[in-house]
């Protein structure tokens, strides 16, 4: 089943019958494939549970005589079977079913990725040990077959690790621009802040009093960025900021007004073309008084 593409990961190894491949290699491959199929089966089980829930719900709404909802459930079932659903499920029972499924899917994808990382790490370690043993024994042909498998597995392990979310604060800004006098001081050593009634340690956010531009450069390009944009509670009555995100392509996101008169926070999750730069911009939207902008829990991902 095809579902929410950016959480899926297709793992394919070089598993052909290599000339001179030793029995030890065949044994390692077999154990690896058994474990990999077991991990991937958990996703199929989740999909099956959602499809079953939709069918049961379809039967109930059909019995109630609600033709519009019945058709909506059927559309959801059909699109679920063929690819990522685009049906507007609304805020009712159907919407809740989809929300629960997507949350469980995200959790399952994260768990599967961690299990696959551990599986591939152990597999590459075992392959490397086997290669060394065969090389010492003078079995060059067998060692070559193992080395080919090792290279393939190592690449897939790297792909899995690339997919992890990374705290943006582990990277140092390449450039900083702001007319706020104490900007760099506050950026480097911010104090804890309270947002929506919850206090956050300074390690969890980037303080960016508007106006500001903080640029990051990456050796390996990234494709995603997520964070919660906010003003902290102390400036709820006067702060007023617009947040923007720039990549190599220019501005890829502009927020609504974040202020005490509109909304103090907004969760963003952006996907864009691969970029080697990411610039976080805050616009004071007029007066800069108390525009204490916060990029809360900013994270990046390469895939």
N, C-alpha and C positions, 0 to 999 in steps of 0.2 A: 504494500500500500504506500502511496505517496502522500506525505504529509509535511507541512511547514518546512520547506526546503532547507533553511539555514541551520536547522537542528540536526539534519540527517548527515550520516557519514558512511559512505560505501567503502568497505575495506576489501581490497583485492590484492592478493599476493601472487608472486611468481611461483606457481605450484606445479609446473610441468614436470614431466619425467626427464630430469637432466641426465645426460650421459655421465655415468660414473657416480651418480648420487648414492651415498652410502645408506645402509638401512637405518642408521641412527638418525639421519636427516628425515627419512620418511616417518619415523616414529615421532620426532618432534613436531613435524607438520600436522600429523594426525591429531595429536593432543591439542595443538594450537587451534585447529579448525573446530574441534568439538567444543572447546570453551568459547570460541568466538560465536558460534551458532547459538549457544546457550544465552549469551549476552544479548544478541539480536532478537531472540525469541521474546524477551520481555516487552519490546516495542510492539511486536505483533499481538501480544496479549492485551496491551493497552488499547490498540486500535479495535480489536475484536470486542472489547468491553463497551467502547463508545458506540460502535455500530449496533450492538445488542440493545443499548439504552435508547437509541434513536428508534429502532424498530418497535420497542415496547411503547414508547411515547406516541409513535405514529398510530398504533392500534388504539390507544386511549382517545386521542383527539378525533380519530375517524369515527369512533363510536359515539362521541359527543356531538357529531354533526358539524363541527367547525371546519368547513371546506378550505378556507384561507390558510389556517394553521396546518391542516393536513398537507396541503401542497407545499408549504414552507418546509415541513419536516422531510417530505420526499425529495425536495431540491437539495436539502442539506445532506441527505443520505447519498444521493447520486453524485454530488460533487466530492463528498468525502471519499467515495470509492475510486474516483478518477484523478484527484489531485487536491491541492489546498483549496478549501471552500471559500467562496466569496459571497455566500448567502448572508444577508442582513438578518441575524437571528433575533435582534431586539433584546429587550430587557426581561422577557418572560421566562418560562421554564426552558424553552429551547435555547435561549441565550445563556442560561445558567449551565445547561448541559455542555455547551461548547466551551464556556469559560473554564469549567472544571476539567474538561478534557485537555485543553491547551496548557493549563497550569501543571497537570500531571505529566503531560508530554515534555514540558520544559525540564521538570525535575528528573524524569526518566532519562532524557537526553544527557543531562549533566552526569547522572550516575553511570550511564553506559559509557560515556567518554572517559570517566575516571577508571572504570574497570578495564576498558580497552587499553588505556595508557599503561596500566599495570601489567596487563597481559602481553602487550608488545614489548615492554621493557624487559620482562622475564624471558620472552622468546628471543629477543636479540642477544641477551646475555648468554643464553644457552647455546645459540648458534655460534657466537664468538668463541666460546669455550670449546665447542666441537671442532671448529675450524683450526684452532691452535693445536688441538690434540692430533688431528689428521695431518697437519703440516709437520709436526714433530715426528710422526710415524712415517713420513715420506709419501703419504697418499695425496699427491698434488691434485689429481683429478677430482677426488672426493672433496678436498679442501676448497677447490674452485667452485664446485656446485654449492657448497655451504656458503661461501663468500657472496655468491650471486643472490641467494635467498636472504642473507643478512642485509645486503644493501637495500633490497626492496622493503624489508620489514622496517629498517631504520628510517627510510623516507616516510613511510606511513606513520611511524611514531612521531616524527617531526611535524607532520600535518596535524596530528591530534593535538599536540602541544601548542601549535600555532593558534588553535581555535580557542584557547583559554582567554577569559577576560583578564586584563592586566590593569592594575591601578595606575592611572595617569600620573599620579604624584611620585611614582618611582622614576619618572623621567624629569630631567631639568629643563626649564624653558630655554629656548634659543634666544628669544628676544622678548622684552617687556616694554610696553608703552602706556603711560598714563599721566595725566596732569595733576592727579591727586598726590600731594607732597609726600605722604607717608606710605605710598602704595607698596614699594618694594619691601619696606620694613614689615608691613602687615602681611604681605604675601609670604615672606620667609618665616615669620614667627607669629602666626595668627593666634588669637585667644579662642578658647571654646565658645561656641555659639549655640543659642537655642532657636530651633526652627520648628514651627507648629507644636510648641510646647515640649519638645524633646531636645535635650542638650547633646551636642556632638563635639567630640574631641577634635582638635585642630588637624590631626592626621587624617581625618575623614573628608576634608573639603579644601577647596581653593578659594581664598578670600580675594575678591576682585572688585574693589570699590570703583564704580563707574565715574568717568569713562576709562576703559582699559582695553588693551589687546595683549594677550599672552600667546606667544607662538611656540609650538613644539615641532621639532624635526625628527624624523624617524629613518633609520638606516633601511629597515624593511617596512614597506608601505602597509598602512592599515585600511580597513574597510568599514569599521563600525566605531561608534562612540555613544556612550550613554551616561546620564547623570540626572540629578534632580537640580533644577535651577530655582533659586530662592532668594528672598531677603530674610534676614534673621528677625526674630520677634521684637527686638528693641526698636526697630525703625518702622514698625507696621503702619504707623499713621502718616509718615512723611516720605518714605522711600518710593521710587518709581523708576524701574529699569526695564530695558528691552535687551534680551540676550541674543547673540548671533554666533554661528559656528561657520568657520571658513575652512576649505580644503584647497588643494591645488587648483580646483575648478572654480573657486570663488565662494560666495556665500551659499551654503546648502541648507541653512536653517535660520529663521528669524522667529523669535517667540512673540507671544502676545504680551501686553504690558503686565509686568509683575509688580504689584503694589498692594497696599492695604485696601485700596478701593476696588481692586479686581480680584486677583488671586496671588497669594504669597509664594506659591510653589507650582512647579510644573515638571512632570517626569518626561524626559526625552530619550529616545532610543533611535539613533540615526544610522542608516546604511547608505554608503556612497561609493563612487568609483575609487579604486585604490589610490591612496594619497600619501605623499612623503611629508606633508605638513598638516598641522591642525592648529587653528588659531581660535581662541576663545575670546569673544568680544562682548563688552557690556556698554550699552548706550544709555546715558543718563536721562534721555527723554525729556530734556529741559533742564531744570534745576538739579545740580549735583548733590544737594544737601541730603545727607543720610542715605545715599544710594549704596548701601552695604551689600553688594551682590555676592552670592555664594554659588559655587559649582560643587554640589554635594555628591560625594562618592563617584567621581568621574572615572570612567573605565574605557579602555580601548580594546579592540580585537582585530586580528589580522585577516581572518577568513570571513 
